């Protein structure tokens, strides 16, 4: 099984290499790039310089372990936003002991007619918004430059930043990427099924 997973991982690395080579990385700050700096005061998103055409392939991702916050504990989350309880690992950005509750669900926030979880990564193209979260694999929802925001309404007590990678794969590369993720999903499901089997040996 380990050898199979190694082969799968190697294959996926080869499949993703063309996309990774053309990816750019951006730092999105929870305070500086909050959608609103204060009630009614618009914030400034990260300008990626990526000018997209509606329907163009787009891949945006960040580590699920890269954390930011909208205020004091328990308001930490990753780019998916404050949608579930989050426990400190003891080595994460919260600097809290392992097992400490550092994040909890706080609901969604509607700004400029768009609703997303508080603390999530949101993309904006020409005034139209989309939830990116920790991974977005789809197409551009409008034409124009992609900007990145931390979704919150008051930035004063926000903290930390995350690194976000974005790429515009060519159609052929996109197909290979999707195939790669399919292979990975199959491998993980197979591994889970194998690991969940229990063997009994009778004397």
ABEGO torsion letter per residue (X at the ends): XAAAAAAAAAAAAAAAAAAAAABBBBBBBAAAABABABBGBBBBBBBAGBBBBBGBBBBBBBBAABBBBAEBOBABBBAAEBABBBBBAGABAAGBBBGBBABBBAEBBBBGGBBBBBGBBBBBBGGBBBBAEABBBBBBABBEBBBBBBBBABAAABBEBBBBBBBBBBAAAAAAAAAAAAAAAAAAAAAAAAAABBBBBBX
